[in-house]
């Protein structure tokens, strides 16, 4: 697995978790969904992603998006 796939999997997991939390506990959890979406959007333009930096430091191999 490379950094690109790990970032997408983590973003998908957090999005699903926040949607379930919003359904169960309140709509405030949708702010987390929005944050993940905005972070993915800005990363597509700037190629800056904090999770990618952390994963790179752990030795995970780079993909095409985050080098």
C-alpha positions in Angstrom: 0.0 0.0 0.0 1.3 3.5 -0.8 0.5 6.8 0.8 -2.2 7.8 -1.7 -4.2 4.7 -1.0 -3.8 5.1 2.8 -4.9 8.7 2.7 -8.0 7.8 0.7 -8.9 4.9 2.9 -8.5 7.0 6.1 -10.6 9.8 4.6 -13.3 7.3 3.6 -13.3 5.7 7.1 -13.5 9.1 8.9 -16.3 10.2 6.5 -18.3 7.1 7.1 -17.7 7.2 10.9 -18.8 10.8 11.1 -21.9 10.1 9.1 -22.8 7.3 11.5 -22.1 9.5 14.5 -24.3 12.2 13.0 -27.1 9.8 12.4 -26.8 8.4 16.0 -25.8 11.4 18.1 -26.5 14.6 16.3 -25.9 16.7 13.2 -22.8 18.4 14.7 -20.7 15.4 13.6 -21.3 16.5 10.0 -18.7 19.2 10.6 -16.1 16.4 10.7 -17.4 15.2 7.3 -17.1 18.7 5.9 -13.5 19.1 7.3 -12.4 15.8 5.6 -14.0 17.0 2.3 -12.3 20.4 2.5 -9.0 18.8 3.3 -9.2 16.5 0.4 -10.2 19.4 -1.9 -7.3 21.6 -0.8 -4.8 18.6 -1.0 -5.8 18.1 -4.6 -4.7 21.6 -5.5 -1.7 22.1 -3.1 -0.5 18.5 -2.7 -0.2 19.2 1.0 -1.7 16.7 3.4 -0.8 16.4 7.0 -1.6 12.6 7.1 0.7 12.1 4.1 3.5 13.7 5.9 3.0 11.5 8.9 2.8 8.4 6.8 6.0 9.3 4.9 7.9 9.7 8.2 6.8 6.1 9.1 8.5 4.8 6.0 5.4 4.2 3.8 6.2 4.4 0.1 5.1 7.4 -1.9 2.4 7.3 -4.6 1.7 9.7 -7.4 -0.2 12.4 -5.5 1.9 13.0 -2.4 5.7 12.9 -3.0 
